[in-house]
Every structure is written in structure tokens, then in C-alpha cells.
Amino acid sequence: MATGLAKTLVIVKIIEILSKLMSRGEIPNKEILMLTHRDDLLEQLKLHVDEFNTIGDLTINLHELRDYNDVRYFAKAECAKRTGCILLPLR
């Protein structure tokens, strides 16, 4: 697909929609795993998520997959304290 078509923004919006469905119990409450073959795509996602986190009620927490087991328990506890918080392990 061509560059500049807002695919990353669509991904962030899909994460937001999935979060709302999970919070209403319409789909199971699960983590979302994002995999890509290029680090620059992950960096782009991180930038869009950072921007999204400053303007919305939902907080998307990103974690490197290699660190995910170490942060999972703490991150889930932190998310449990807030509404609209989801974990997104990367790589």
C-alpha cells in the first residue's frame, strides 16, 4: 500500500474501538499485539499513540514484546485503576 494514506491512524482508531467493545463486554478483554517487519513503522505507531494519548480519554500503553512479561503484571494493575486503558505489546 502507498505511503501517506493514514494506515497508522486507522490502526490507532481500531485500537480505540476495540477498547470500547472490551469495556462494554462485547468482546473478550485481551491485550493487542502489534507486529511489523520494520522498526520505523513501530516508531511511527509510537508517535501517533503519544499524540492520541494527549487528547483522548483512552490511554494506550506500549511495551516492547521482549519486556512484556516483566511489565505485564504492573501494567495490568495500573490499567485496572483507570477506565479506557489498554496494553499494546510491540514486536
C-alpha positions in Angstrom: 0.0 0.0 0.0 1.2 3.5 -0.7 2.7 5.8 2.0 0.8 8.7 3.4 -2.7 7.0 3.4 -3.1 7.2 7.2 -2.9 3.5 7.9 -1.2 4.1 11.3 -4.0 6.5 12.3 -6.5 3.8 11.3 -4.7 1.3 13.5 -5.0 3.7 16.5 -8.7 4.2 15.8 -9.2 0.4 15.6 -7.5 0.0 19.0 -9.8 2.7 20.4 -12.9 0.9 19.0 -11.7 -2.5 20.3 -11.1 -0.9 23.7 -14.7 0.4 23.9 -16.0 -3.0 22.8 -13.9 -4.7 25.5 -15.0 -2.2 28.2 -18.7 -2.9 27.4 -18.1 -6.7 27.5 -19.0 -7.1 23.8 -15.6 -8.8 23.1 -13.1 -10.5 25.4 -10.8 -8.2 27.3 -7.4 -9.1 25.8 -4.1 -7.4 25.0 -3.4 -6.4 21.5 -0.2 -7.5 19.8 1.3 -5.3 17.0 4.0 -6.9 14.9 5.9 -5.4 11.9 8.9 -6.2 9.9 10.3 -2.6 10.1 11.3 -0.6 13.2 10.3 2.7 11.5 6.7 1.5 11.4 6.8 0.9 15.1 8.3 4.3 15.7 5.5 5.8 13.6 2.9 4.0 15.6 4.5 5.2 18.9 4.3 8.8 17.7 0.6 8.5 16.8 -0.1 6.8 20.1 1.7 9.5 22.0 -0.4 12.1 20.2 -3.6 10.1 20.8 -2.9 9.7 24.5 -2.7 13.5 25.0 -6.1 14.2 23.6 -8.3 11.3 24.5 -9.8 9.6 27.5 -8.3 6.3 26.4 -4.6 5.6 27.3 -2.7 3.2 25.1 0.3 1.7 26.8 3.0 0.4 24.5 5.6 -2.2 25.6 8.4 -4.0 23.8 7.4 -7.6 23.5 10.8 -8.7 25.0 9.9 -6.7 28.1 6.3 -7.6 28.2 6.4 -10.4 30.8 8.3 -8.0 33.2 5.8 -5.2 32.9 2.6 -7.1 32.4 1.5 -7.5 36.0 2.3 -3.9 36.9 0.8 -2.5 33.8 -2.4 -4.5 34.2 -2.7 -3.2 37.8 -2.2 0.3 36.6 -4.7 -0.1 33.8 -7.2 -1.6 36.3 -7.2 1.7 38.1 -8.2 3.7 35.1 -11.0 3.3 32.6 -10.0 3.2 28.9 -6.5 1.8 29.4 -5.2 -1.0 27.2 -1.8 -2.7 26.9 -0.2 -3.0 23.5 3.0 -5.1 23.4 5.2 -4.4 20.3 7.5 -6.6 18.3 
